[in-house]
Amino acid sequence: QQPLRQVVVVVDGSSYMAPYWESLYAHCLYPALTYLEMRNKTDAAMRTEFALVTFCDHTPYGDRLLRVNHFTSKLAVFNSWANNVPFQGGGYAQNAVTEGVYSALELFGWREGRNVERHLLLATNSRQHDMPCRLHASDGSELSDLVKAIVQKGIFLSCFLPHSLDPLRSAIKKVWE
């Protein structure tokens, strides 16, 4: 089985993130994605795939909860998705971060194997409260449960937060205590 690197970027699509996205993407996320792709060049056997999950408000405050762009091996295609994220709504859904992370884990598909390297990059400016995921087919996990699953599965988690978001930081910190 060919070695595979999967990268899922989970983005807060609410208007809270809009003022920060261009700079955050250009100076932090895109260089990280380029680095992961360039690591491919040194290991020709490794294939890298990129996916984008954008979360926003529950209706009636927003027109969508999640938008998922499934895996592509072309960074230019991913870049086009990332540069066209529609930022709208206000982040009223207090579990939207949880649902975005849950969707990313679903994209990974939990395929077992030593030849899979997974990265989850979370960029959010919305507050998160420890509330259960309400997506269809979810088990009602809270964010701290999902972070534990990320650790157990060996997924590399990176968080990009324009502001100090204490509830999110504490949910992730609880896992390491």
C-alpha positions in Angstrom: 0.0 0.0 0.0 1.4 3.4 -1.1 2.2 5.7 1.9 -0.4 8.5 2.2 -0.5 11.9 3.9 -3.9 13.3 4.5 -4.4 16.9 5.5 -7.8 18.3 6.5 -8.1 22.0 7.2 -11.1 22.9 9.3 -12.1 26.6 9.0 -14.5 28.8 10.9 -16.7 30.2 8.1 -18.4 32.8 10.4 -17.9 36.5 10.0 -15.8 36.4 13.2 -13.0 34.8 11.2 -13.3 37.0 8.1 -10.9 39.8 9.2 -8.1 37.3 10.0 -8.4 34.7 7.3 -6.4 36.2 4.5 -3.4 36.9 6.7 -3.7 33.6 8.6 -3.9 31.6 5.4 -1.1 33.4 3.6 1.3 33.5 6.5 0.6 30.3 8.5 -1.6 27.8 6.8 -0.5 28.0 3.2 3.2 27.7 4.1 2.4 24.7 6.3 0.5 23.0 3.4 3.3 23.8 1.0 5.8 22.3 3.4 3.8 19.1 3.7 3.5 18.9 -0.1 7.2 19.6 -0.6 8.0 16.7 1.8 6.3 14.6 -0.9 9.0 15.6 -3.3 11.8 14.2 -1.1 9.8 11.0 -0.6 8.5 10.1 -4.0 6.5 7.2 -2.7 4.4 9.4 -0.4 1.2 10.9 -1.8 -0.5 13.9 -0.1 -4.2 14.8 -0.2 -5.8 18.0 1.0 -9.5 18.5 2.1 -11.3 21.5 3.5 -14.2 21.6 6.0 -15.9 25.0 6.6 -18.3 25.3 9.5 -20.7 28.1 10.2 -24.0 28.7 12.0 -27.1 26.6 12.4 -30.1 28.0 10.6 -31.7 30.5 10.9 -28.5 32.4 11.6 -26.7 31.0 8.6 -27.5 29.3 5.3 -25.3 26.3 6.1 -23.7 24.3 8.9 -20.9 22.6 7.0 -19.3 22.7 3.6 -17.0 19.9 2.8 -14.5 19.8 -0.1 -13.3 16.2 -0.3 -9.7 15.2 -0.8 -7.7 16.4 -3.8 -4.0 15.8 -4.5 -3.6 19.2 -6.1 -2.6 22.0 -3.7 -3.7 24.5 -6.4 -7.3 23.2 -6.2 -7.2 23.3 -2.4 -5.8 26.9 -2.6 -8.8 27.9 -4.8 -11.2 26.5 -2.2 -9.4 28.3 0.7 -9.4 31.6 -1.1 -13.1 31.4 -1.8 -14.5 30.6 1.7 -17.7 32.7 2.1 -17.5 34.2 5.6 -21.0 34.9 6.9 -23.1 34.6 10.0 -22.0 35.1 13.6 -21.1 31.9 15.2 -24.2 31.5 17.3 -23.9 27.7 17.2 -21.9 26.9 20.3 -20.9 23.5 19.1 -20.0 24.4 15.5 -16.3 23.8 16.2 -17.1 20.3 17.5 -19.1 19.6 14.4 -16.3 20.8 12.1 -13.8 18.6 13.8 -16.2 15.7 13.7 -16.6 16.1 10.0 -12.8 16.2 9.5 -12.5 12.9 11.4 -15.2 11.4 9.2 -13.2 12.5 6.1 -10.2 10.5 7.4 -12.5 7.5 7.5 -10.4 5.9 10.3 -8.6 3.8 7.8 -6.1 1.8 9.8 -2.6 1.4 8.6 1.0 2.4 9.3 1.3 4.0 5.9 -1.1 6.9 6.7 0.0 10.2 8.2 -2.8 12.5 9.1 -2.9 16.2 9.9 -5.9 18.2 11.2 -5.4 22.0 11.0 -8.1 23.9 12.9 -8.5 27.7 12.2 -11.3 29.3 14.3 -12.3 32.5 16.0 -15.6 31.2 17.3 -16.2 30.3 20.9 -16.6 26.6 21.7 -18.6 25.2 24.5 -18.4 21.6 25.5 -21.7 20.6 23.9 -22.3 17.3 22.0 -22.1 17.0 18.3 -25.5 17.0 16.7 -24.6 15.8 13.3 -26.5 12.8 11.9 -24.7 9.5 12.6 -22.5 11.1 15.3 -22.3 9.5 18.7 -22.9 12.8 20.5 -19.2 13.3 21.3 -18.0 16.6 22.8 -14.9 18.4 21.6 -12.7 17.1 24.4 -13.8 13.5 23.4 -12.9 14.2 19.8 -9.5 15.6 20.8 -8.8 12.4 22.8 -9.7 10.3 19.7 -7.3 12.5 17.6 -4.5 11.7 20.0 -5.3 8.0 20.2 -5.4 7.7 16.4 -2.0 9.5 16.1 -3.4 12.5 14.1 -1.3 15.6 14.2 -3.5 18.5 15.5 -2.6 22.1 15.0 -4.8 25.0 16.1 -4.6 28.5 14.6 -6.5 31.0 16.8 -6.5 34.7 16.1 -7.5 35.4 19.7 -7.2 33.4 22.9 -10.3 31.3 23.0 -10.3 30.0 26.6 -13.1 27.3 26.2 -11.4 25.8 23.2 -7.9 26.0 24.7 -9.2 24.4 27.9 -11.0 21.6 26.0 -7.7 20.7 24.3 -5.6 21.2 27.4 -7.8 18.7 29.4 -6.7 15.9 27.1 -3.0 16.5 28.0 -3.5 16.6 31.8 
